[in-house]
Amino acid sequence: MVTVMAILNILHYTASPVHQGFFCNDDSIRLPYRPFTVKPDLLLGVTFAGTLLVMLLTELPHVVRDMRPGAPNNNRNERQPCGKCSVGRVVRAFGAYAYGYILVTLITVVLKLSTGQLRPHFLAVCKPDVDLSNCTGELKSARESFPSGHASMMFYCATFLVLYLETRIHVVNTRLPKLTLQAGMVTAALYVSVTRITDHHHHRTDVIVGALLGIIVAIVTFTQVARHWINDHKAAEADRDSQNCNNSSTDIDTESADPTTPTPLLSRNGLGEKAGSSGALLGPLRLHIP
């Protein structure tokens, strides 16, 4: 993950997008420049801090349950391992989310640099000098239209959280609160994506491809990484509960056993023999000893 972040920084500060030619009468790049409706800092805060907050609130009931008196592995002398508790699950799920987030960002940056698609406000930023036949303004960002980074990151965040909530929240009486929260996340992703078109920073195809990229990476990351960690946690809880039940059953059987029952004798070969028989019992099998 550190390596990928280092690569992103190197690409951002050193690499330049492919230079595409243009015509001054091209209507697709003659729209006026408008400031961001959703600034990159706000986008980063929502997709990172917002995601962590949603995960913590989702796991809060499970944390309270694990800390209750009488919960498995919960006593004064034994603490539940963090890898098998709800807090540990948040850490691992957010780690998987961060990995996919950096991955979708890397793919987006590589596509931006390799295509050099001109933004809809390119001419407003370029300010071409007809006599010199070149641009007089700053162009690096104006040549990074395809795909939309806002759309890819927001749809990655929304899709990952929709899958996470679907896995972690189980309401018996109604599904409306969960569906409302999931619909709100998708709506937020759609809103941010639409603003990239209305602000003249991206073409429609840029936003559509960015959204598809975010959805695909989120599904792959969740199904291949995050869900396996969550399922491993559930399996560990089931094994722990089963072990506790088995220990309780063993204690009951031990107490109810007849203390006068003699212990079977072992022969010199280590096999329990029945009195007056020429065979020996080894579990369910009977071995014949001549």
N, C-alpha and C positions, 0 to 999 in steps of 0.2 A: 504494500500500500504506500509506503514511504517512497519507493522507487517510482511508482506511477505519479505521485504528486510532484516529485522532482522533474519528471518528464513534462508534466503539464506546465510547470513554471518555465522550463527551458523553451518549450514551444511558444508560450505566450510572449516572452521577452525577446526571442531571437528569430523565430520563424516568421516569414511573410507569406500572405496568401498568394495564390496564382493570380496574375494580372490578366483580366479579360478586357477585350476592347469594347467600346460602346459608341453609340450614336447619340448626338445631342437632341435629336427629335424622338428618342425612344420614350414613349409615355410611361412605360413600366418603371422607369428610374427617375422620373421628373417630379415626384411628389415632394411637398415641402417637408423639411425636417421638423420633428416634434420631440420634446423631451420625453423621458421614460415615464409611463404611468406607474409601472412596478420597477423600481430601481434594483440593480443587481444586489446591493447590500440587503435590501428587504427580502428579495428572493432567497438569498443564502440563509438568512435568519429563519424564514418560514420553513424552508425545506430541511434545515438541520435542527434548530432549537424546537420548532413546532413538532417535528416528528418525534424527537426524544420526549417531549412533554406528553404527547398522545400515548406513547408506549408506557411511560411511567403511570399515567392515570389508568390505563387498561390493566396493568399488572397490580395496581394498588390493592384491589380486593383479594388477590392471591397472596400478596405479602402479608396482609392482615390475617388471612387464614393460616398461613404457615407459622405465624407468631402466637397463635392462640394456645392456651394451655391445653394439653392433650393432643396437640398435632403431632404427626410422626416426626421423630428425631428432634423433638422440642422439649428439652428439659434444662434444668439449671447447669448440669454438668456436660451437656453435649450440644454443640451448635451445628445446625444444618449446613453442609458445605454450600458455598455460594454458587458453585456450578450447577447445583441441583435445586436451587430456590428461584423464586420469581425475579429477584433482583439480578441474579446471574443470567437469567433468560433475557432480561432487558439488555444487558451488556452485550450478550452474544448476538441478539437480533439486531441491535443498533450497529454492531460491528459489521454484520452482513449487509445492512442497509448502506453504511458508509462505503463499503467496498463496491457495491453496485453503483452508488452515486458517483464515485470517482471514475468508474468504468464508463458510464454513460457520458460523463464530462469529457473524458479522453476521446471517445469516439466522435463526439460532437466537434471538438476542436480540430481533430484530424480531417473531418469532412469539410469544415469551414476553410481550412488552409489549402486543401487539395482541390476544391472546386472554385473558390474565389468568386462566388455568386455576388453580384452587385445588389445592394439594398435598394428599396424603392425610393429613398431620398438621396441616392448617390450623387446626382448632379447638384443638389443643394449643398452637399458637403464638398464635392469636387471643385465647384466654381471654375469651370474650364475657361481657359483663355483661348479664344478662337484663333488668334494670331499665332500663339505659341503652340497650339495643338496639344496642350497638356493641362493637368490639373494644378491648382494653386492651393488647395486645402489639404487637410489630413485625411488619408484614405484607407489606412490599415483596417479600421473597424468597418468602414463602408464596403469593403470587399469580403466581408465574412457573414453574408446573409444566410447561406444554406449550410446546415439546417438551423432551426431556431433553438438556441440554447435554453431560453426561458421555457419553451414548450417541452423540450426533452426532460429537463430537470423537474418541472412541475408535474408532468404526467408520470414520471418515474416515482416521485414522492407519493402522489395520489394512489397509483396502482399498488405500490408496496404496502401502504397503510390499509387500503381496502382488503387486501389479502391477509394482512396481519390481524385486523379486527375480525375478519370472518373466521379465522382460526382460533382466536383467543377469547372472544366474547360469545357466550351462549346464554341467551335469555329464553326462559321457558315460556312465559306468558305471551310475549310479543316480540317481533323483530323490527318494529318501526323505529325505535331509537337508534339501533345499529345501522339500519338502512338510511336513515336521515343523515347520520354522521358520514357514512360512506358517500352518499349523494352530494353532501356539502364539499367533500374533498375533490370529487370529480368536477363539480361546478367551479371551484376555485382554480383548478388547472385549466378549465376551458376559458375562464375569464382572463387569466394571465396570457393565455395563448392568443385570444382575440385582440387584446390590447397591442400585441406585437404587430398586428396588421393595421389596426386603426392608428397607431403611432407612426406608421410608415417605416418601420424598421425591418419588416420581413414581408415576403410574398406569401400567398396562401400555401403554395407547395412547401415552402420552408417550414411553416408551422405544422402542416400535416405530417411531414416526414419526421420532424422533431418529436411530435407526440407519439408516433408509432415506435420510434426508437426508444423513448422512455418506457413505454408500455412493455415492449419486448424484453428489455434489460431487467425491468422490475420482476416480470414473471419468471424469467430464468434464474435470477438471483434468489428469489423467494423459494421457488420449488427445489432448486439444487443445493441451496446453502441454508437459508433461515429455517425452512420447514423441517429439515432433517434435525437441526438442533432442538427445535421445539418438540418434535416427536421423540427424540432421545430423552429429553427431560420427562415427558409423560411416561415413557417406558421405565425410567428409573423410579419415578413415583409409584408406578404400579408394582414393580418388583419389591420396593421397600414396603408397601402396604401388604403385599402377599407374604413377605418374610415375617412381618409382624403378626399376621394372622396365623402363619404356620407355627411361630414360636408360642402363641397363645394356645393353639391346639395341642402342641407337644406338652405344655405344662399341664393341661387338663388331662391328657391321656396318662401322664406320669402319675398324677395324683389319684386317678381312678383305677390304676393297675393293681392287681392282687399282689400284696407284698409277700404272700406265701408261695408264689409261683417260683419253682427252682430255675436257676440259670442253666441253660443247655450246656452240657459238657462238650469239650472239643477233643477230637482224637489227636494222635500225634501228627496227622496230616493236616490238621486245622479244619476238619469237616465235622459238623454236628451229626452224630449217629443216633438212631433210635434204638432203644433197648430191645434186644432180641431180634434184630434185623441185620441183614448182611449188606445193606445199602447205606448211603449217607445222603443227607439233604444239603444242597447248596442253592439257597434261594428257592425258586420254584422247580429246580431240576433235582432228580434223584440219581446219584451216581452209584453204580454197582461195584462193591469191593469184594473180591473173592477171598 
